Amino acid sequence: MTTGRETTRIARAEVAASVAARSAVHAPGPLQIFALFTAAYFLSYFFRTANAVIAGDLARDLALDAAELGLMTSLFFGAFALAQIPLGIGLDRWGSRVVVPAMMTIAIVGALLFASAPGFAPLALGRALIGAGMAAILPSAFKTFGAWFPPGRVATMSALLVGIGASGALFAATPLAWLTQQIGWRAIFVGAAVAVAISALVIATKARNTPAQISWQGGATSAGGFRAVLRDRRFWRIVPLNFFFTGIQLGVQGLWGGPYLFDVLGLTRIEAGNILLLLSGGVCVGSALSGWLADRWGVARAIAASAALFTLCQLGLIARPPLAIVALLYLGFGLTGSFCIMGMAHARQIFPLAITGQAVAATNFFGIGGSFCIQWWMGLIIKGFGADAAGHYPPVAYSVTFGCAAVGMVLSLLWYLPLLREADRPGHPSEGH
């Protein structure tokens, strides 16, 4: 015979079991988690590449020169990079479900400020806020996928997310050029702010840090994880290549790929948008393939091979070839440049699960920091050659700019290559997971 207290305990246990069962039924699956972060990354990629198409409109409407255009556009990446340090700690403590929507709110404010900016200063501030707000999406996906997918599929799924999400750059090519002609760039950014708000709300209500059968281990963290990352010599082999690889790829796709086509080849906005569409399509395909190849060849080998081919594409653009060759080079630039995301996958595999958020964020700090620096520096180099009366810069300005970028790629790749020898050692932790 049970007592009243025992009956109460049994009833509570039955209620708890019922709630758990209902939660399990309505819990998201891996594909839903994948879709939520992919949609958010689509928006992030749209923002980071949109200025390549609307650069002429921004320069005309707000009287911006090449240096101001480069600095303003690069602030997305500067703020994005600075957000990585607190982001890594936040991801390891609270998880993606809390951190990502909170930070995306900042991007909403930034997009609205950008859309209404009357001059350089508010435009630059809006661009920086967009970068800070979108900074959490990709690192959080890399960390979250580690809990939702088997180890041998994490790199593949992470790269697939980037490949699909990078189609945001496809929209930021010819479709954006056409839409800008119809309603203007300001209205487009208002609409983008609404889309970010919807995405953030869905992640907050539908996403989960881990599957139901895995308990979330977040809690109090410190900078100790960052100290462990920064003390590892392998991390410092990855950093310089990640700086140049990511910096050049995003710097060109996000801005200077457009002016190159305008000034060197004399293309119209729609014509340039079509070539940028090839570059962005290459990024989508390359990103999707990069994780699959990394899971089979090894991350270090995939990074080294793609970096070498990426450098060859830059050397081709230095020569200022005919349009048909430029189109192929832009496609190759996107295909090979997209492998830069594997720098984060390499860092994730090197370090233990408890600090992967901080390891990925630290790696991304230098990659996105490279985008900030290189996109800005490219503008300074191009400005140094002076513009003509129509605001166009001479072709030699772009050849010198791409030449400097290629030198950085070669030197950083040589510094990275010793990691290939480590990857060949039996049982090396960064390969074959």
Secondary structure, 3 states (H helix, E strand, C coil): CCCHHHHHHHHHHHHHHHHHHHHHHHCCCHHHHHHHHHHHHHHHHHHHHCHHHHHHHHHHHHCCCHHHHHHHHHHHHHHHHHCHHHHHHHHHHHCHHHHHHHHHHHHHHHHHHHHHCCCHHHHHHHHHHHHHHCCCHHHHHHHHHHHHCCHHHHHHHHHHHHHHHCHHHHHCCHHHHHHHHHHCHHHHHHHHHHHHHHHHHHHHHHCCCCCCCCCCCCCCCCCHHHHHHHCCHHHHHHHHHHHHHHHHHHHHHHHHHHHHHHHHHCCCHHHHHHHHHHHHHHHHHHHHHHHHHHHHHCHHHHHHHHHHHHHHHHHHHHCCCCHHHHHHHHHHHHHHHHHHHHHHHHHHHHCCHHHHHHHHHHHHHHHHHHHHHHHHHHHHHHHCCCCCCCCCCCHHHHHHHHHHHHHHHHHHHHHHCHHHHHHCCCCCCCCCC
